[in-house]
Amino acid sequence: MIGEKLNNYRITGPLGEGGMGIVYRAEHDVIGRQAAIKVMRRELAANTEAVARFINEARAANAIRHRHIIEIFDAGVLQDGTPFLTMELLEGETLATRLHRLGRLPVGQALEFAIQSTSALVATHTRGIVHRDLKPDNIFIVPDDVDGAGEMVKILDFGIAKLHPTMGGMVQPRAGTLIGTPIYMSPEQCRGSEGIDHRTDIYSLGLILYEALNGALPFSADSPGDVFSFHLRDTAPPLRNLHVDVPEVVDTIIARTMAKLPEERFVNAAELLIALRQAAQQVASAAPLPVAPKASPSQSAMPARTKFLTPPVTRNTTTLSVGAGEKTTQKRQLTSTAVGPSRRVLIGAGAGVAAAVAVLVGALVVRAGRQAEQEGGAPGPVPEPRAAVPAQDPAPVPTPDAAPAPAAVAVPSETPPPSAEREANDRPARPAVTRPVRPARTIKPAKPPPNWKRDVRKL
């Protein structure tokens, strides 16, 4: 096909392909206008119903002629009877590609795309046309040439659209026939009901908006049974529970568009368009969400339930206004620092160690006094408990001729008074008590009686 000329356009290269045909890039020979030519697959050209669907796209787009719907310039047939369409060339990506690349869209951008798509549906439904195959693959995102800074969407593929009876086109399917993409079909499409109207497009658009804000569909598409079960019976979880940035008003709109019964949805696309625009205004004017303050390292290291806080203290603070010369009084609340259980344990342990040291010192003093009493006799007078013993030079060693008096030794009571325990760590250490060494006594042997020999002989 490359290099062939179809009417006034010459094919320059391929662009892509789908289930119905292959798309090529083309250029007008005279004015140089770029276009896209969609050629139907040759194996489907003999199928009358498939050809009717292919031509439906051109008829629907030409009847609507809306800014957010792809424009079709011409239609024709190749020499072998294969039909083709000449349409505007779109530079951009589909919504499906955007979601696959980004995951989910910001709320404002998703609402803007939904507003533009709904605007196209208003024009579509006004002319008695039902798309019946809305999905992210059929919503194309292109740069907005009008504003020069934004983007806009174009709705594609009206191949299975339900046209107004006056427009002719394909024969309507029999009851029970499923038409559309099951993942995005409405409950009435899943049942193959007769009389499907514009509200099926409202359901599909609500599901697309949900996927754009969530980054995924609200159900698992592992099997056709799971898909049909969701559309017929299950309810999508609220987006507010999944993403805090989604306003409640948007959740309400999506829930109404995805109602199981058509009469519970929006009456028409125009009513949905008004609701979406109001929601977009609320999102644009809403203040940013407050950022939660970060906890200090000392607070974050301890669970909240283990903190012990004293009652807050309220003080009056006076502020002077220099310009107006007025004095205003404000109340400032001061909260004492939290005292953790670890600090309380350390304080209690310190007090216990001090008491143990005092008892040990008292016991050592008692023991020293008893030893001195055993060595030197009766103890001297007991000094006052609070009196400090001054340091003295050791007493000189007495000579054997003089019998020195025993030195007085201070012996504390068995249970020192509380004051002594409290001051055990504060008083200076008692000096060592030096007791003079008593000389050894010499025992002289007794003299025998003068006549001891005579007395021995008598015995």
C-alpha positions in Angstrom: 0.0 0.0 0.0 3.0 2.4 0.5 3.1 4.8 -2.4 -0.4 4.1 -3.6 -2.8 6.9 -4.3 -6.4 6.9 -2.9 -8.4 9.7 -4.4 -6.2 12.8 -3.7 -4.1 11.3 -0.9 -0.9 9.3 -1.4 0.0 6.7 1.3 3.4 7.5 2.9 3.7 4.9 5.7 1.8 2.8 8.3 0.4 4.1 11.6 -1.2 1.1 13.2 -3.9 -1.5 13.0 -6.9 -2.8 14.8 -9.6 -5.4 14.6 -11.4 -3.9 11.6 -8.6 -2.5 9.5 -5.1 -1.0 9.1 -4.3 2.7 9.4 -1.8 4.5 7.1 -0.4 8.0 7.0 -1.2 9.9 3.9 -0.6 13.3 2.3 -2.7 15.4 -0.1 -1.0 15.8 -3.5 -2.1 19.3 -4.0 -2.4 21.1 -0.7 -0.1 18.9 1.3 -2.6 18.2 4.1 -1.8 15.3 6.4 -4.4 12.6 6.9 -5.0 9.1 8.1 -6.5 6.4 5.9 -8.2 3.4 7.4 -8.4 0.4 5.1 -10.7 -2.4 6.0 -9.1 -5.9 6.3 -9.6 -7.8 3.1 -10.9 -10.9 4.8 -13.8 -8.9 6.2 -14.6 -7.1 3.0 -17.0 -10.0 2.0 -18.9 -9.7 5.2 -21.9 -7.5 4.6 -22.5 -6.8 8.3 -18.8 -5.9 8.8 -18.9 -3.5 5.9 -22.0 -1.9 7.3 -20.2 -1.3 10.6 -17.2 0.2 8.8 -19.4 2.7 7.0 -21.3 3.5 10.2 -18.2 5.3 11.5 -18.2 7.7 8.6 -21.9 8.3 8.7 -22.0 8.9 12.5 -18.9 11.2 12.6 -20.2 13.2 9.6 -23.7 13.6 11.2 -22.3 14.8 14.6 -19.4 17.0 13.4 -18.2 17.9 16.9 -14.9 19.2 18.1 -14.2 16.2 20.4 -15.1 13.6 17.7 -12.7 12.6 15.0 -13.4 14.1 11.7 -13.8 12.0 8.5 -13.1 13.6 5.2 -13.9 11.0 2.6 -14.8 7.3 2.0 -14.3 5.0 -0.9 -13.6 1.6 -2.2 -10.4 0.0 -3.6 -10.3 -1.7 -6.9 -10.8 -5.1 -5.2 -13.9 -3.8 -3.4 -12.2 -3.1 0.0 -13.7 0.0 1.6 -11.5 2.7 3.2 -12.0 6.0 5.1 -9.9 9.2 5.0 -9.9 11.0 8.4 -7.9 13.6 10.3 -4.5 12.7 11.5 -4.2 12.7 15.3 -0.9 13.2 17.0 -0.9 12.0 20.6 -1.9 8.9 22.5 -4.9 7.0 23.7 -6.2 7.3 27.2 -5.4 3.6 27.6 -1.7 4.3 26.8 -1.7 7.3 29.2 -3.1 5.2 32.1 -0.6 2.4 31.3 2.2 4.9 31.5 1.1 7.0 34.5 -1.1 4.6 36.5 -3.7 7.2 37.4 -4.5 10.8 36.5 -4.8 13.8 38.7 -8.4 14.6 39.7 -8.5 17.9 37.8 -7.2 16.3 34.6 -9.5 13.3 34.8 -12.5 15.5 35.3 -11.4 17.7 32.3 -11.2 14.7 30.0 -14.6 13.4 31.3 -16.1 16.9 30.6 -14.9 16.9 27.1 -16.0 13.3 26.4 -19.5 14.1 27.9 -19.7 17.2 25.7 -19.2 15.0 22.7 -21.8 12.6 24.0 -24.3 15.4 24.3 -23.9 16.1 20.6 -24.0 12.4 19.8 -27.2 11.6 21.7 -28.9 14.7 20.4 -28.7 13.2 16.9 -30.1 9.9 18.0 -26.7 8.1 18.0 -25.5 5.7 20.7 -21.7 4.9 20.7 -22.0 1.6 22.6 -18.2 1.0 22.6 -16.8 3.7 24.8 -13.4 2.6 26.3 -10.0 4.2 27.0 -8.7 2.8 23.6 -11.4 4.9 21.8 -10.5 8.2 23.6 -7.6 9.8 22.0 -5.6 12.7 23.7 -4.1 15.4 21.4 -2.6 18.8 22.1 -5.1 21.6 22.4 -4.4 24.0 19.5 -7.0 26.5 20.7 -5.5 27.3 24.1 -2.0 26.3 23.1 -1.1 24.9 26.5 -3.7 22.1 27.3 -4.9 18.9 25.8 -8.2 17.7 24.5 -9.8 14.4 23.7 -11.2 12.9 20.5 -13.7 10.1 20.5 -13.0 7.4 17.9 -14.6 4.3 16.4 -18.3 4.6 15.9 -18.2 1.2 14.1 -20.8 -0.4 16.3 -22.7 2.7 17.0 -26.5 2.6 17.1 -27.7 5.1 14.5 -31.0 6.8 14.2 -33.4 4.9 12.0 -33.5 7.7 9.4 -29.7 7.3 8.9 -29.9 3.7 7.7 -26.8 1.7 8.3 -26.3 -1.7 9.8 -29.2 -4.0 10.7 -29.9 -3.9 14.4 -28.9 -7.0 16.3 -31.5 -9.5 17.6 -32.3 -9.8 21.3 -29.7 -11.6 23.3 -26.8 -10.6 21.0 -23.9 -9.0 22.8 -22.3 -6.0 21.1 -19.4 -4.0 22.6 -16.3 -4.6 24.8 -17.5 -6.7 27.9 -15.2 -4.9 30.3 -16.9 -1.5 29.7 -20.4 -2.7 28.8 -23.4 -1.6 30.8 -25.6 -4.2 32.6 -28.3 -4.0 29.8 -25.6 -4.7 27.2 -24.4 -7.7 29.2 -28.0 -9.1 29.2 -28.4 -8.3 25.4 -31.5 -6.3 26.2 -33.6 -4.7 23.5 -34.1 -0.9 23.4 -30.6 0.0 24.6 -30.4 3.8 24.7 -28.0 6.7 25.5 -27.7 5.7 29.2 -25.5 2.8 28.3 -22.8 5.4 27.2 -23.2 7.2 30.6 -22.5 3.9 32.4 -19.4 3.3 30.3 -18.1 6.8 30.8 -18.5 6.6 34.6 -16.5 3.4 34.6 -13.7 5.0 32.5 -13.6 8.0 35.0 -13.3 5.5 37.8 -10.4 3.8 36.2 -8.7 7.1 35.4 -8.9 8.2 39.1 -8.0 4.8 40.5 -5.5 3.5 38.0 -7.4 0.2 37.7 -10.8 -1.2 37.2 -13.0 -1.9 40.3 -13.2 -5.6 39.5 -11.0 -8.5 38.3 -11.1 -9.3 34.6 -9.7 -12.8 34.9 -12.7 -14.5 33.4 -15.8 -13.3 31.5 -17.9 -14.6 34.4 -16.2 -12.2 36.8 -16.8 -9.3 34.4 -20.5 -10.0 33.9 -21.0 -10.6 37.6 -19.6 -7.2 38.5 -21.7 -5.4 35.9 -24.9 -7.2 36.9 -24.6 -7.5 40.7 -21.5 -6.0 42.3 -20.9 -2.4 43.3 -17.6 -0.6 42.9 -16.0 0.4 46.2 -16.0 4.2 46.8 -12.9 6.0 45.5 -12.8 8.1 48.6 -11.9 5.0 50.6 -9.0 4.3 48.2 -7.7 7.8 47.4 -8.1 10.8 49.8 -7.6 13.3 47.0 -10.9 12.3 45.3 -13.7 14.6 46.5 -16.9 13.2 47.8 -18.9 14.9 45.0 -16.9 13.0 42.4 -17.6 9.7 44.2 -21.3 10.6 44.1 -21.3 11.3 40.4 -19.5 8.1 39.6 -21.8 6.0 41.7 -24.8 7.5 39.9 -23.4 7.0 36.4 -22.7 3.3 37.3 -26.1 2.5 38.8 -27.3 -1.0 37.7 -30.7 0.3 36.6 -30.7 2.9 33.7 -33.4 5.0 35.4 -31.2 5.5 38.4 -28.5 7.1 36.3 -28.4 10.7 35.0 -31.3 11.4 32.8 -29.0 12.4 29.9 -25.5 13.5 29.1 -26.4 17.1 29.5 -27.3 16.6 33.1 -24.1 14.7 33.7 -22.1 17.5 32.0 -23.5 20.1 34.5 -22.6 17.9 37.4 -19.0 17.3 36.2 -18.4 21.0 35.6 -19.6 21.9 39.1 -17.3 19.2 40.5 -14.4 20.6 38.5 -15.0 24.1 39.9 -15.0 22.7 43.5 -11.8 20.9 42.9 -10.1 23.9 41.3 -11.2 26.2 44.2 -10.5 23.8 47.0 -7.6 24.6 49.3 -4.8 22.0 49.5 -5.0 19.4 52.1 -3.1 20.3 55.4 0.1 18.4 56.0 0.3 16.6 59.3 3.1 17.9 61.5 6.0 15.5 62.0 6.6 14.2 65.5 9.9 15.1 67.2 12.5 12.3 67.6 11.9 12.2 71.4 8.2 11.8 71.0 8.3 9.3 68.1 10.7 7.0 69.9 8.1 6.4 72.7 4.6 5.1 72.1 1.8 7.5 73.1 0.5 5.2 75.8 3.7 5.3 77.8 4.1 9.0 78.0 3.4 10.8 81.3 2.5 14.5 80.9 1.9 17.0 83.7 -1.2 19.2 83.3 -0.6 22.2 80.9 0.2 25.5 82.4 -1.5 28.6 81.0 0.2 31.9 81.2 -0.8 35.4 80.1 1.5 36.8 77.5 1.4 40.6 76.7 2.1 41.7 73.2 2.7 45.4 72.3 1.6 46.8 68.9 4.1 49.4 67.9 2.0 51.0 65.1 -1.2 51.4 67.0 0.3 51.7 70.5 -2.2 49.1 71.8 -1.6 46.3 74.2 -3.2 42.9 73.7 -3.1 40.0 76.0 -2.9 36.5 74.7 -2.9 33.2 76.5 -0.1 30.8 75.8 -0.3 27.3 76.8 2.9 25.7 78.1 3.1 22.0 78.5 5.7 20.5 80.7 8.2 18.1 79.2 7.2 14.5 79.1 8.9 12.3 81.6 9.3 8.7 80.5 9.3 5.7 82.7 13.0 5.1 82.0 13.8 8.3 83.8 11.6 7.5 86.8 13.4 4.1 87.1 16.8 5.8 87.1 15.8 8.2 89.9 14.4 5.4 92.1 17.5 3.3 91.5 19.8 6.2 92.6 17.9 6.7 95.8 18.1 3.0 96.6 21.9 2.9 96.0 22.4 5.9 98.3 20.4 4.2 101.1 22.4 1.0 100.7 25.7 2.9 100.9 24.6 4.6 104.1 23.6 1.3 105.7 26.9 -0.3 104.7 29.0 2.6 106.1 27.1 2.4 109.4 27.7 -1.3 109.6 31.4 -0.9 109.0 31.6 1.7 111.8 29.8 -0.5 114.3 32.1 -3.4 113.5 35.2 -1.2 114.0 33.8 0.0 117.4 33.3 -3.5 118.6 36.8 -4.6 117.7 38.2 -1.6 119.5 36.1 -2.4 122.6 37.4 -5.9 122.7 41.0 -4.8 122.5 40.9 -1.8 124.8 38.2 -2.4 127.3 35.1 -0.4 127.9 34.3 2.2 125.4 34.5 5.9 126.2 31.6 8.3 125.9 29.6 8.3 122.6 29.9 11.6 120.7 26.9 13.4 119.2 25.8 11.8 115.9 26.1 15.2 113.9 29.4 16.2 115.4 32.4 16.1 113.0 35.6 14.5 114.4 38.6 16.7 113.7 41.7 15.2 112.4 44.4 14.7 115.2 48.0 13.6 115.2 48.5 10.1 116.5 49.1 9.9 120.2 52.8 9.1 121.2 53.6 5.6 122.4 53.8 5.6 126.2 56.8 4.2 128.0 56.5 1.0 130.1 56.8 3.1 133.4 53.7 5.1 132.8 50.4 3.3 132.5 48.4 5.4 130.0 44.7 5.6 130.1 42.8 3.8 127.4 41.7 6.1 124.5 38.1 6.8 124.0 36.5 5.1 121.0 33.3 6.4 119.4 30.9 3.5 118.9 27.6 4.4 117.1 24.4 2.8 117.9 23.2 -0.4 116.1 20.6 1.5 114.1 21.8 4.9 113.1 19.1 7.6 113.2 17.6 8.7 109.9 19.6 11.9 109.9 22.8 9.9 109.9 21.6 7.9 106.8 20.7 11.1 104.9 24.0 12.7 105.7 26.1 9.6 105.1 27.2 10.8 101.7 27.6 14.4 102.8 29.9 14.0 105.9 33.7 13.6 105.4 35.2 10.3 106.1 36.1 9.7 109.8 39.8 9.5 110.5 41.3 6.2 111.6 41.3 5.8 115.4 44.8 5.1 116.8 45.0 3.3 120.2 48.2 3.3 122.2 49.9 -0.1 122.5 49.8 -1.4 126.1 53.2 -2.8 127.3 53.4 -6.5 128.2 53.4 -7.2 132.0 56.4 -9.3 133.5 55.3 -11.9 136.1 58.1 -12.6 138.7 58.2 -16.2 140.0 57.4 -16.6 143.7 60.3 -17.4 146.1 60.2 -20.9 147.8 59.9 -21.0 151.6 63.2 -21.3 153.5 62.7 -24.8 154.8 61.3 -26.4 151.6 64.1 -29.0 151.4 63.4 -30.3 154.9 59.8 -30.5 154.3 60.5 -32.6 151.1 62.6 -35.0 153.1 59.8 -35.6 155.5 57.6 -36.6 152.8 
